[in-house]
Amino acid sequence: MCTVTAGFLQLSALCFWIIAIASSQGKLATYTQRPPPSSTPPSVSRQTDRTSSTPGNGTDQLYPFFDYYVPRNITTTIGQSAFLHCRTENLNDKSVSWMRKRDLHILTAGVLTYTSDQRFQVIHPDNSDNWTLLIKFAQPRDAGIYECQVNTEPKMSLAFQLNVVEMRAWISGPPELYVNEDGEVSMRCELSQGPHDLGTIFWYLGNVPVFTDQASLQSIRQPRVSVHTEWVDGLKSTLHIARAKLADSGNYTCMPTFGQSATINVHVVNGEHPAAMQHGNRSAVSGQMTVHVLALFSLVIMLSNPVLFGH
């Protein structure tokens, strides 16, 4: 309370400031309870975006939302299974469905499948937020966009891109390989890194699998036929034959667990240098062609000039 005494002017000024400060406290408190939007913590904003008023009771209920941190660009190989993982939270009484974008075909709704193609199936463990679309034995025609949908109003959807590629093995070097008897042969088959486990590589001579030597202790220490497989920057398998025999000749095929195979033709020769043999074959073929060309040229001359030959 302000009292008027001597020095009236000074006390009146002091009372004025006290009254002004007291009256402004209410406004200052009101402001501090509602900070500017820029000062709202991100976590509060994120939580607010997930709520909506429930009609009738005036309370707030968490709204369904997608987990955007799952992989949505999926690559698989022909013949393998593809998994499209859709994760939804706060689903409540809503349901999840999968739709193929190119023909707007509903594939699944809830845990039920709505397509005659039995390769499609939804995987949803009990009490789980995951709704995974499984596509078995993927084919190139399966590539495209798939949507995971929730039947809210308006509808919620999350797009997934599926890529289906063909994996193909290859053998380093030329398709024909020549080696002397008792020489060494090395064939290396490679398969580039794929979207999943690459499995392994099997070698065949014709239609017969190639087995490594394990019949005796000596063959184990120094096998004549050995296969070395490594999984570094892809899948690589090397077939090595020491002291090659004539029976080792033939078509060798490296066949990966997943992907297309590759073939190389091996020739084991006896006593003749492979390079000389190749050049010799080329010379023989060239000589035969020359003889045939000369004979044909002579026949043309005889027919065109019968007088020269006494006709």
Disulfide bonds with the S-S distance in Angstrom:
Cys2-Cys15 1.75
Cys86-Cys148 2.08
Cys189-Cys254 2.03
